[in-house]
């Protein structure tokens, strides 16, 4: 035998030499949940190790993450029902929990990359990402709400805005709104190929943001489709997105690769709540080694072409690698 692939696997040092993909804490964005109140820290039942924090404790937690080398977070609000309405007006309230918190975080951590989510669902009494009329999700009127939300977030200091709503035309609309208001420096990470997935369940528990009726299939993508992801990506690219995201990650590695092969801007993957919950649940039952399963799945996302990974494992990874 002339070709013996096992020669390159014969020792740890040899394996390290030929390893094609490496993970670093610099690859990660840590999604975090903020809630109202003071000294509040409640664990999300379906996401062991992940908490909703009030602003005071969130700042402490971010400090810990920064000390561990985490350089980017993505913030989501958990609001009481009394703050929600049909038009998600709380989403652009400059004194509301979310905008106030972004400002406080950027004041204390100017070097931290703060990404903010742009979508109506955490603020919507309908639990949808768009304005609902007669059971339908309206596209263009929703863009106006997203625009106001984006400007409020940019004003508060957001570095990256992450439109996660899947309305048509939003990247172009938000780019223009940002530029006209003098926020040329604010990046857009578009949720480009966001699928209508069962894997968002625990996140909707965390934010109490599940749709009050129906599902999200008229705006989020059909899991059966990949060519459609190219259309979404072409539009987002043309409309000015800086980074294209695929979500969820593990069941969509082919989509990550497809976008990475076809577009020369960075590709991100969102390792979503359900993917986190599955590994945690199995590990708690002693059914698999949670740490190895975490590292293997993060590695797979990176190998598939994700330069950036949004993951609830970010802090755990950082703790392991300090
Ligand atoms: C909603 C949004 C969702 C997630 C991020 N932004 C859920 C949804 O579309 O219902 C999911 C994140 C996760 O599951 O970790 N705009």
Boltz pocket constraint, residues with backbone or C-beta under 6 A from the ligand:
constraints:
  - pocket:
      binder: B
      contacts: [[A, 117], [A, 118], [A, 119], [A, 120], [A, 121], [A, 129], [A, 164], [A, 165], [A, 199], [A, 200], [A, 201], [A, 202], [A, 203], [A, 204], [A, 209], [A, 216], [A, 271], [A, 272], [A, 273], [A, 274]]
      max_distance: 6.0
